[in-house]
Amino acid sequence: MSIFKKEEVKEKKLVGPKTPMQRFLEFMKNLFFAAIAALLIKTFLIETSRVPTGSMEKTIMVGDFLLVNKFIFGSSSPRTIPFTNIVLPYFQLPAIREPEAGDIVVFEYPGDRDVLIPTQIDNYVKRCIAVPGDTVSIVDKVVFVNGKEAWRPPNILYLNPYTTPEKVTNPRIFPKNSHFNEDNYGPIVIPKMGDKISLSTENVEGWRTIIDRELGAKAVTVEGGGVLIEGKRVESYIIKKDYYFMMGDNRDDSADSRFWGFVPRDKIVGLAFLIYWSWDPSIPFSDFFNLLGSVRIGRIAKLVD
């Protein structure tokens, strides 16, 4: 046997089989790196989201689980501590493109119409109808953007055969005191960053929540017949963010921008693009085998548009 072969045998004997502790540590190391990779993918590339309501049926159904493309609109670091409503400072990467009319968008719910900060941080799924600077109007349930009838989704759904007349006001509609209803709405201009809006005691209620949210406090007041922002008398305000108008494809059963207002750009999470799982959520998880039997095979791996 040559000197080299003897040295090789000695080296193998020195290494020897791994101890249980060494195998455990190697497993934990691999698990750690796998967790880091999964976290990076979830944070910057692909998010998952489930569909809790029927506002997008039949395009998306309750019980569908979605994959969300985050990097297309600009991925961000985690915005909240998981399973809590604690908001974290975050940074956002540049977007490949901006949201467009027709996109099915996942976004953080901005809050009820007159609420400064939502009590619960939830992700919503709706279709983008209009982008910053567009003018939206709804006439007898038909949506118009910039004076032209908007594209109708192939699975658009109307549950109510009747149309609410134009003169009937829904007090729950956005903006406050607008005299619109869900079937006859607008026209209303979607604000964009840099827009200068005139403020008066007549229209301030329509802008109060947006301004308060942008400034992060109850900043708007009305005193002595004039409008004040942070205690200073003003006649105008410069919009600081871009906004979007969202609606559900299930038009008569959707709480959307008609009711709670515009979605700011920084609340948009990503673009929904694929159903990776679907079953009947009305079956409790405790009845697992029936729940498993309700899996909608035909919806799995279906693209959403």
BADRENRO-943256 format. One record per residue (C-alpha): residue in one letter; x, y, z. Coordinates in pm, whole numbers, plus 50000, padded with zeros to 5 digits. Each point is the difference from the previous one (the first is absolute). Last residue first. Layout:
BEGIN
+----+-------+-------+-------+
| aa |     x |     y |     z |
+----+-------+-------+-------+
|  a |     X |     Y |     Z |
...
+----+-------+-------+-------+
# end
This chain:
BEGIN
+----+-------+-------+-------+
| aa |     x |     y |     z |
+----+-------+-------+-------+
|  d | 44212 | 53747 | 48628 |
|  v | 50081 | 49708 | 50228 |
|  l | 50213 | 49708 | 49884 |
|  k | 49878 | 49656 | 50106 |
|  a | 50255 | 49772 | 50169 |
|  i | 49724 | 49847 | 50216 |
|  r | 49652 | 50105 | 49890 |
|  g | 49898 | 49673 | 49832 |
|  i | 50102 | 49797 | 50304 |
|  r | 49753 | 50177 | 50225 |
|  v | 50081 | 49830 | 50332 |
|  s | 49677 | 49910 | 50180 |
|  g | 50122 | 49650 | 50090 |
|  l | 50274 | 50154 | 50210 |
|  l | 49737 | 50187 | 50198 |
|  n | 49804 | 49678 | 50041 |
|  f | 50318 | 49832 | 50129 |
|  f | 50087 | 50293 | 50226 |
|  d | 49674 | 50039 | 50190 |
|  s | 50190 | 50189 | 50273 |
|  f | 50103 | 50244 | 49726 |
|  p | 49640 | 50116 | 49981 |
|  i | 49819 | 49971 | 49665 |
|  s | 49883 | 50346 | 49884 |
|  p | 50348 | 50058 | 49855 |
|  d | 49928 | 49776 | 49698 |
|  w | 50332 | 49933 | 49826 |
|  s | 50258 | 50168 | 49779 |
|  w | 50379 | 49988 | 49965 |
|  y | 50268 | 50161 | 49781 |
|  i | 49780 | 50262 | 49835 |
|  l | 50235 | 50216 | 49790 |
|  f | 50063 | 50366 | 49906 |
|  a | 49917 | 50242 | 50280 |
|  l | 50209 | 50316 | 49949 |
|  g | 50173 | 50155 | 50301 |
|  v | 49995 | 50172 | 50337 |
|  i | 49833 | 50335 | 49934 |
|  k | 49979 | 50211 | 50317 |
|  d | 50277 | 50240 | 49889 |
|  r | 49800 | 50096 | 49692 |
|  p | 49709 | 50135 | 50203 |
|  v | 49664 | 49821 | 49961 |
|  f | 49705 | 50236 | 49944 |
|  g | 49675 | 49997 | 50190 |
|  w | 49802 | 49795 | 50252 |
|  f | 49663 | 49943 | 49832 |
|  r | 50045 | 50046 | 49625 |
|  s | 50362 | 49892 | 50046 |
|  d | 49883 | 49649 | 50091 |
|  a | 49751 | 49804 | 50209 |
|  s | 49880 | 49756 | 49735 |
|  d | 49672 | 49817 | 49967 |
|  d | 49820 | 50178 | 49715 |
|  r | 50309 | 50026 | 49778 |
|  n | 50129 | 49646 | 50031 |
|  d | 50306 | 50100 | 49794 |
|  g | 50118 | 50194 | 50306 |
|  m | 50108 | 50362 | 49970 |
|  m | 50321 | 50197 | 50058 |
|  f | 50083 | 50366 | 49929 |
|  y | 50367 | 50091 | 50030 |
|  y | 50195 | 50279 | 50169 |
|  d | 50339 | 50170 | 49957 |
|  k | 50139 | 50172 | 50307 |
|  k | 50078 | 50346 | 50145 |
|  i | 49695 | 50198 | 49886 |
|  i | 50063 | 50375 | 50029 |
|  y | 49733 | 50182 | 50205 |
|  s | 49797 | 50316 | 49942 |
|  e | 49820 | 50286 | 50175 |
|  v | 50186 | 49980 | 50328 |
|  r | 49976 | 50144 | 50354 |
|  k | 50265 | 49845 | 50224 |
|  g | 49919 | 49786 | 50305 |
|  e | 50145 | 49678 | 49864 |
|  i | 49786 | 50048 | 49691 |
|  l | 49722 | 50258 | 50040 |
|  v | 49694 | 50052 | 49784 |
|  g | 49788 | 50315 | 50035 |
|  g | 49660 | 50116 | 50129 |
|  g | 50135 | 50086 | 50344 |
|  e | 50144 | 49654 | 50055 |
|  v | 50008 | 49681 | 49794 |
|  t | 50267 | 49747 | 50091 |
|  v | 50243 | 49780 | 49810 |
|  a | 50308 | 49856 | 50174 |
|  k | 49865 | 49688 | 50168 |
|  a | 50339 | 49832 | 49967 |
|  g | 50230 | 49812 | 49762 |
|  l | 50044 | 50287 | 49754 |
|  e | 49904 | 49788 | 49699 |
|  r | 49726 | 49832 | 50201 |
|  d | 49853 | 50332 | 50117 |
|  i | 50007 | 50134 | 49644 |
|  i | 49820 | 49695 | 49859 |
|  t | 49747 | 49996 | 50285 |
|  r | 49908 | 50369 | 49964 |
|  w | 49971 | 50011 | 49622 |
|  g | 49628 | 49942 | 49942 |
|  e | 49915 | 50170 | 50328 |
|  v | 50183 | 50314 | 49881 |
|  n | 49768 | 50057 | 49705 |
|  e | 49756 | 50269 | 50120 |
|  t | 50220 | 50145 | 50275 |
|  s | 50257 | 50072 | 49734 |
|  l | 50313 | 49839 | 49863 |
|  s | 50148 | 50028 | 49653 |
|  i | 50209 | 49704 | 49891 |
|  k | 50355 | 50025 | 49866 |
|  d | 50104 | 49672 | 49842 |
|  g | 50367 | 49918 | 50065 |
|  m | 49954 | 49625 | 50041 |
|  k | 49684 | 49882 | 49831 |
|  p | 49636 | 50018 | 50104 |
|  i | 49733 | 49789 | 49825 |
|  v | 49744 | 50242 | 49856 |
|  i | 49632 | 49935 | 50079 |
|  p | 49701 | 49993 | 49768 |
|  g | 49851 | 49859 | 50203 |
|  y | 49779 | 49703 | 50083 |
|  n | 49671 | 49856 | 49886 |
|  d | 49981 | 49634 | 50097 |
|  e | 50177 | 50018 | 50338 |
|  n | 49835 | 50328 | 50101 |
|  f | 50114 | 50361 | 49978 |
|  h | 49887 | 50301 | 50210 |
|  s | 50367 | 50089 | 50070 |
|  n | 49956 | 50089 | 50370 |
|  k | 50288 | 49771 | 50098 |
|  p | 50208 | 49879 | 49710 |
|  f | 49936 | 49713 | 49987 |
|  i | 49659 | 49834 | 50039 |
|  r | 49845 | 49907 | 50335 |
|  p | 49736 | 50276 | 49976 |
|  n | 49853 | 49839 | 49686 |
|  t | 49814 | 50270 | 49811 |
|  v | 49705 | 49924 | 49769 |
|  k | 49991 | 50255 | 49717 |
|  e | 50187 | 49773 | 49759 |
|  p | 49756 | 49712 | 50035 |
|  t | 50128 | 49677 | 50159 |
|  t | 50000 | 49738 | 49726 |
|  y | 49804 | 49676 | 50028 |
|  p | 50108 | 49652 | 49893 |
|  n | 50216 | 49970 | 50313 |
|  l | 50257 | 49720 | 49978 |
|  y | 50219 | 50150 | 49727 |
|  l | 50313 | 49803 | 49913 |
|  i | 50299 | 50076 | 49776 |
|  n | 50163 | 49676 | 49887 |
|  p | 50134 | 50129 | 49666 |
|  p | 50120 | 50325 | 50162 |
|  r | 49840 | 50306 | 49836 |
|  w | 50238 | 50255 | 49850 |
|  a | 49900 | 50352 | 50099 |
|  e | 49748 | 50204 | 49804 |
|  k | 50165 | 50322 | 49889 |
|  g | 49967 | 50345 | 50162 |
|  n | 50337 | 49991 | 50177 |
|  v | 49907 | 49668 | 50160 |
|  f | 49637 | 49886 | 49978 |
|  v | 49847 | 49720 | 50206 |
|  v | 49649 | 49872 | 49920 |
|  k | 49786 | 49943 | 50311 |
|  d | 49728 | 50246 | 49890 |
|  v | 50268 | 50263 | 49930 |
|  i | 50327 | 49964 | 50188 |
|  s | 50262 | 50273 | 49975 |
|  v | 50376 | 50001 | 50031 |
|  t | 50244 | 50272 | 49892 |
|  d | 50362 | 49893 | 49970 |
|  g | 50288 | 50203 | 50150 |
|  p | 50148 | 49714 | 50202 |
|  v | 49878 | 49658 | 49878 |
|  a | 49653 | 49856 | 49938 |
|  i | 49820 | 49668 | 50028 |
|  c | 50254 | 49788 | 50189 |
|  r | 49835 | 49667 | 50077 |
|  k | 49973 | 49896 | 50361 |
|  v | 50180 | 49779 | 50254 |
|  y | 50025 | 50123 | 50359 |
|  n | 50282 | 49948 | 50251 |
|  d | 49914 | 50071 | 50361 |
|  i | 50151 | 50217 | 50274 |
|  q | 49733 | 50035 | 50269 |
|  t | 49893 | 50314 | 50187 |
|  p | 50043 | 50210 | 49687 |
|  i | 50165 | 50339 | 50059 |
|  l | 49832 | 50336 | 49926 |
|  v | 49646 | 49868 | 49967 |
|  d | 49734 | 50192 | 49804 |
|  r | 49973 | 49774 | 49695 |
|  d | 50102 | 49674 | 50163 |
|  g | 50365 | 49903 | 49987 |
|  p | 50283 | 49990 | 49745 |
|  y | 49967 | 49624 | 49946 |
|  e | 50348 | 49880 | 49911 |
|  f | 50017 | 49909 | 49635 |
|  v | 49973 | 49706 | 49761 |
|  v | 49925 | 50108 | 49644 |
|  i | 49818 | 49839 | 49710 |
|  d | 50116 | 50222 | 49714 |
|  g | 49734 | 50140 | 49765 |
|  a | 50111 | 50362 | 50023 |
|  e | 50375 | 50004 | 50053 |
|  p | 50229 | 49970 | 50302 |
|  e | 50348 | 50150 | 49943 |
|  r | 50287 | 49817 | 49833 |
|  i | 50324 | 49825 | 50092 |
|  a | 49976 | 50174 | 50336 |
|  p | 50304 | 50128 | 50192 |
|  l | 50064 | 49833 | 50338 |
|  q | 49813 | 50106 | 50312 |
|  f | 50132 | 50063 | 50352 |
|  y | 49820 | 49932 | 50324 |
|  p | 49932 | 50143 | 50346 |
|  l | 49787 | 49744 | 50187 |
|  v | 49630 | 50010 | 50085 |
|  i | 49871 | 49791 | 50291 |
|  n | 49663 | 49851 | 49903 |
|  t | 50111 | 49650 | 50101 |
|  f | 50016 | 49651 | 49847 |
|  p | 50335 | 50077 | 49832 |
|  i | 50166 | 50330 | 50105 |
|  t | 49898 | 50253 | 49736 |
|  r | 50141 | 50163 | 49688 |
|  p | 50250 | 49728 | 49908 |
|  s | 50254 | 50130 | 49743 |
|  s | 49850 | 50125 | 49678 |
|  s | 49970 | 49866 | 49649 |
|  g | 49933 | 50244 | 49716 |
|  f | 49688 | 49971 | 49784 |
|  i | 50130 | 49703 | 49798 |
|  f | 50198 | 49871 | 50302 |
|  k | 49696 | 49884 | 50194 |
|  n | 49842 | 49747 | 49763 |
|  v | 49720 | 49848 | 50207 |
|  l | 49919 | 49631 | 50013 |
|  l | 49640 | 49944 | 50095 |
|  f | 49798 | 49765 | 50219 |
|  d | 49636 | 49958 | 49895 |
|  g | 49750 | 49928 | 50277 |
|  v | 49758 | 50274 | 49900 |
|  m | 50013 | 50014 | 49623 |
|  i | 50202 | 50210 | 49756 |
|  t | 49863 | 50105 | 49661 |
|  k | 49654 | 49886 | 50103 |
|  e | 50007 | 50161 | 50244 |
|  m | 50219 | 50299 | 50091 |
|  s | 49801 | 50134 | 50298 |
|  g | 49935 | 49650 | 50134 |
|  t | 50201 | 50036 | 50318 |
|  p | 50300 | 49831 | 50171 |
|  v | 50233 | 49947 | 49701 |
|  r | 50340 | 49874 | 50115 |
|  s | 50335 | 50163 | 49940 |
|  t | 50351 | 49876 | 49934 |
|  e | 50294 | 50227 | 49923 |
|  i | 50265 | 49942 | 49734 |
|  l | 50317 | 50202 | 49934 |
|  f | 50142 | 50234 | 50265 |
|  t | 49874 | 49894 | 50341 |
|  k | 49872 | 49651 | 49924 |
|  i | 50310 | 49909 | 49799 |
|  l | 50231 | 50151 | 50263 |
|  l | 49818 | 49817 | 50279 |
|  a | 50015 | 49669 | 49812 |
|  a | 50375 | 50042 | 49945 |
|  i | 50055 | 50084 | 50368 |
|  a | 49793 | 49698 | 50104 |
|  a | 50199 | 49772 | 49768 |
|  f | 50325 | 50142 | 50144 |
|  f | 49880 | 49926 | 50354 |
|  l | 49879 | 49651 | 49912 |
|  n | 50338 | 49919 | 49843 |
|  k | 50177 | 50119 | 50315 |
|  m | 49758 | 49809 | 50223 |
|  f | 50062 | 49680 | 49803 |
|  e | 50378 | 50051 | 50022 |
|  l | 49971 | 50053 | 50376 |
|  f | 49794 | 49682 | 50038 |
|  r | 50244 | 49797 | 49790 |
|  q | 50291 | 50129 | 50209 |
|  m | 49813 | 49917 | 50322 |
|  p | 49921 | 49647 | 49878 |
|  t | 50374 | 49949 | 49929 |
|  k | 50126 | 50003 | 49647 |
|  p | 50193 | 49696 | 49876 |
|  g | 50381 | 50018 | 49984 |
|  v | 50208 | 50298 | 49899 |
|  l | 50331 | 49868 | 50141 |
|  k | 49950 | 49659 | 49843 |
|  k | 49941 | 50162 | 49662 |
|  e | 50321 | 50201 | 50036 |
|  k | 50202 | 49689 | 50094 |
|  v | 49874 | 49817 | 49693 |
|  e | 50099 | 50293 | 49778 |
|  e | 50347 | 50014 | 50157 |
|  k | 50052 | 49630 | 49929 |
|  k | 49886 | 50049 | 49640 |
|  f | 50251 | 50283 | 49950 |
|  i | 50291 | 49799 | 50149 |
|  s | 49936 | 49719 | 49753 |
|  m | 49865 | 49659 | 50095 |
+----+-------+-------+-------+
# end
